Amino acid sequence: MADLNLFSMQCRLTKDAEYSTFGQNDTAKLKFSVANNVGYGDYKHDNFFNCEMIGKGAAGIAQYMVKGKPIIISGEIKQERWESQEGKRSAVKLIVRNVNFVSEGNRGQAPNQTQPNNVGGQGTPAPANNPFAQALNDNAVSPENYKKPDANGYRESMDGIPFGTF
């Protein structure tokens, strides 16, 4: 039985990704490197990894993989081993299966795109086409739809799941 081999991390691209194809079917291959900052204070340090993504997904995102871009990647870890004049060598490579782009600055909102948000009666900006923001608006807690605790100290949330009071 094979062991579980998974990783997931948020990181930044350290240089523009290199796109190429190989094989008879021109399979897409994307090579890139990332830096992952961990720790705090005197214990803060950076980890650097070489990554490789193969397949249709690699072709679709190649143009967006530019130096400094924050991303979240997941996949499997591979250790490569070889011999050189200096002796036995090895390196860890990340085989990426999924890439998610992390928005910066305005938290993914395009300028001047807002819609009302009923949470707490505030008009908080929300992305116009964001289903998660819309769900917040649809399920907003207001005095009209807040349920009071029953005799046992329980109250129901808006979706009918009981919560205890503390």
N, C-alpha and C positions, 0 to 999 in steps of 0.2 A: 504494500500500500504506500502510495506517495504521500509525503508530508505536505502540509499547507504552506504555500509560498506566495504571500501577498504583501503589497505595500501600498500606502496612500500618503501623499504629502502635499502641502502647499509650498510653492517655491517660486523662483524667478528664473527666467531664461538668461543665461550668461552671454549668449551670442545668438545671432540669427540661425535658425534651423537650416540644415542642409538637406535638400530634397533630391532624391534620385530614384531610378527604377532598376530592376534587375530581373533576370530570368526570361524565359520565352514569352510569358504573359505580361511583361513589363509591370511587375508587382511594385507598388509604391513603397518607398523606404524613406523615413525621416529620421535624421540623426540630430540630436541637440544635447546641450548640457545645461544643468540647472544648479542653482545654489539654494540651500535650505538653511535658514537662520534659526538656531535653537539656543536655549538657555537664557539667562538674564544676568545683569551686573557683570561681575568678574568672570562668570561662567559662560558668558555668551560666546558662541563660535559659529562658524559656517561649515556646512558640509557641501561638497561638490560631487555631482554624479554625472556620468555620461549616460544618455538615454537613447533608445531606439524604438521606433514605432513602425510596424509593417502592415500594409493593407490599404483598403479604400479610405479609411479614416485619415491616414497619413496624407493622402493627396488632398483631401478636403480642407485640412487646417494649415497646410504648409505656409501659405501666405500670411497667416496671422501670428506665426511663431517668430516674433522679433525680440531682440535683446531687451531685457528689462521687464518684459511682460510677465505679470503674476499669473500663475496657473495652478491648478490642482490636478495631480496625476495619480494614477493607480495602475497596478500591473503586478509583475513578478520580478524577483531579483535573480540575476544570473552571475555566477562567478566564472570568469574566463581565466584559463591557465595556459602558459606557454613558457618555452625556454629561450633565453637570449644569451648573449655572450657573458652577461653578468650573472647568469644562473637562472633558477626557476623564478618566474614572475606570475603575478595574478592581479586581477582588477575586478571590481564589482561594476556591473552594468545593469541599468534598470530597463526591463522590457515593458514598455508602456502599452496598456490596452485601452485606457480612457484618459481623455484630456478635457478639463473644464476650465473655461477662462474666467478669471476673477476681475470684476469691474473695480475701477479705482475712482477716487475723487467724489463724484456725485452719486455714488452707490448705484450705478447702472442706469440712472435717469438721464434722459436727453434733456437739454436745457428747455425750460418753459413748458414741460409736459407734466401737468399736475392734474389730480382729480381729488374731489373731497374725500376725506377719511373721517368716518363718524366715530372712531374710537375716542372716547373722552370729549367728544364735541369739537375736536380740533380739525382744522383744515390742513392736515399734514400732506406735503407733496408725496405722490405715489406714481410709479411708472404707469403710463397709460395702457400698456398691453401686458401687464404683469398679473398672471392668474393668482399668485399668492397675495398680492396687495388687494386684489378684488375680493378674495375670500375673507380677508380681514375686514373690509368694508361691509360685506354681506353679513358677517357674524359679529358685528360690533356690539360691545357691551354698552348698554345705555340704561338709565333708570327704568325705562318701560319694559325691557326684556330681562332684567336681572331678577332671579328667583330667590326669595328669602328662605332661610333654613326652616325645616319642619320641626316638629316637636322633639325629634331625636338629635337635632343639631346637624342634619344633613340638608344640603341644597342640591338641586339639579343644575347641571350646566345647560347651556342652550341645546346641546345635542342629547340630553336625557341621561348623561352619565352622572351618578351621584358623587358628590364631594363632601367630605367631612369638614367641620369647622374646628379650628384649633385654638 
